[in-house]
């Protein structure tokens, strides 16, 4: 009898310890999520100091946001800038992670370099953007150097060129995140059984072959994780382009991301439109995550 | 052992940070109390400081006006005066010129035993308005010390606040109407609501001028005398011809795209919005046409308003001949741009300081200006009224502001008197610029303003930048403009 009782009370403590998480999750995540879905069906904004609505309007917010406001363009911008930043990021990170974990190389000062490559991530994105905005301004140091060494005759106006601005956003995202990715990939690589590498070496495999046929396949779970989190982070891209272009998404709206567009709706406290956009973002995020997950795990089965 | 120690440390840090987080909120009101009471005790004798100068002042004014102003603080119960604004301009005016204001050194101030709390939010991208809206809507439920007592507005969106129900206290209710008789009529029109109540007051008038570099004028036109130079810029055709002459000599007539915008946008024949539809006035399109033409011909530096590159044009290494701007622009903005040593003395020899002069330019216009409003629900109405009186109605204080800060004050007889007496401006090379302001201020009309002006201006300049840069054609730029404003103002169509 007593034995049974103590058993039950231990189980109870398990739930008690889980409770804070579920409470916090419900209050700060679940309820707002459900509310967002609810509000997306209403016309509800502020004109001057008077609030209009909420009036139920069905799906008209969703129709408007795609047809009137060209949502696809902003989605395209976001995706392009994510790709520009992610490709160099994953290549450099894989290379660095492979070097850092390669026992044959015996790199010195590993801790120092790991810290250094992670540092850009600690700078606030807005401060980083302000810095880049000043450095790459028409009369900024980069243009002065380029003109000084004779590469350019007139300043290159980075923030008036689509490629220039998108490239800078990509570059900043790359610089900020490659350290983080390197550390994640290193964790994955160090989890691989060293005897596999030794066996491959004994069989005469070259470093490239080891990387391709041992490291990469065994790294897949971590790669899936990196791609998914980076993609979700990419969809939420906001602070870097927002500060870099002073909220305009200039030139010609080519650097306006989905979240910057969402932010514009909050000028008039347009909860209906902003809600509709958030719901669309939720669905896109969910679909992309599922796609990437299945694409990368299918071969294992 | 090491690990254990580390984990204990980490968890202590976590718990500690939690406690700190909670503590802040819980304790915040507590220290606020002694803070406000402490100066009260200290300054008990200084209590009359507020009233004393007011009395002095009214003695001066006695012979001029029938009823003299006395600050009536008897109904005031508040211990904190909250003032909402978007830059340091008004703060420095109050600090320097309001009798009895003491600077606490930590960004706040004190008037008698009332603590003055400045809430400064920059106006870019509507941040100031958004913050003000949120706070005003919660005004009724806010604690007495958190209520807004005064807030500042610009002409671009003045109507939004003066026409809103239950937001402003009218000047009549504050007993200021009689004292505002000498103010320029347009400054009262801006803040007059639909029922004819005047809901704000301003200390400055903002007729705009064209401000140019004297040494460059001498080099290119052979003279730096404002009257002579004006003949080269008296209409837009002459302006363009002179721009060409300047360009041939390596100078830009304006710094960037948006410089002349206000000259065109204040001379429009329709407001931005008519019956919920966006209307782009022909004169605004004239600005687009002219700016595109100037850009293609190299008459500007392709910069945007307020950017660093835009401002650099006025420095000794800059190549900009002139800027458009009113009195506050000259002193509060341009003078700073011209100094090579920003912390150095504002005097001839520091960069291009003192090498400037102002002319009427091709067209009269006005730009900006700050109005002070009293918020309903304020528990310091007597003090608010006194600040308004001292800074916007009291000729002695206004004279001080003109002399010390080169502002153009909102008092017609005083300004005309000072202009006639030949007050000169050292930054403008000893020019009597008040004369030109006096001439310009009479033509200001604001009948075509709307509550959307700031948003429209920002978005229109932003969208047109792509067109001037050559990234898009005019139709795309206009389409981008419509999309951007309709996102911000869902009630509008085109």
Boltz contact constraints between the chains, C-beta under 6 A:
constraints:
  - contact:
      token1: [A, 45]
      token2: [B, 490]
      max_distance: 6.0
  - contact:
      token1: [A, 47]
      token2: [B, 491]
      max_distance: 6.0
  - contact:
      token1: [A, 48]
      token2: [B, 160]
      max_distance: 6.0
  - contact:
      token1: [A, 48]
      token2: [B, 451]
      max_distance: 6.0
  - contact:
      token1: [A, 49]
      token2: [B, 164]
      max_distance: 6.0
  - contact:
      token1: [A, 137]
      token2: [B, 309]
      max_distance: 6.0
  - contact:
      token1: [A, 138]
      token2: [B, 309]
      max_distance: 6.0
  - contact:
      token1: [A, 139]
      token2: [B, 309]
      max_distance: 6.0
  - contact:
      token1: [A, 160]
      token2: [B, 469]
      max_distance: 6.0
  - contact:
      token1: [A, 247]
      token2: [B, 125]
      max_distance: 6.0
  - contact:
      token1: [A, 248]
      token2: [B, 462]
      max_distance: 6.0
  - contact:
      token1: [A, 251]
      token2: [B, 466]
      max_distance: 6.0
  - contact:
      token1: [A, 251]
      token2: [B, 471]
      max_distance: 6.0
  - contact:
      token1: [A, 252]
      token2: [B, 466]
      max_distance: 6.0
  - contact:
      token1: [A, 252]
      token2: [B, 471]
      max_distance: 6.0
  - contact:
      token1: [A, 252]
      token2: [B, 472]
      max_distance: 6.0
  - contact:
      token1: [A, 253]
      token2: [B, 480]
      max_distance: 6.0
  - contact:
      token1: [A, 264]
      token2: [B, 487]
      max_distance: 6.0
  - contact:
      token1: [A, 267]
      token2: [B, 126]
      max_distance: 6.0
  - contact:
      token1: [A, 267]
      token2: [B, 488]
      max_distance: 6.0
  - contact:
      token1: [A, 268]
      token2: [B, 488]
      max_distance: 6.0
  - contact:
      token1: [A, 268]
      token2: [B, 490]
      max_distance: 6.0
  - contact:
      token1: [A, 270]
      token2: [B, 490]
      max_distance: 6.0
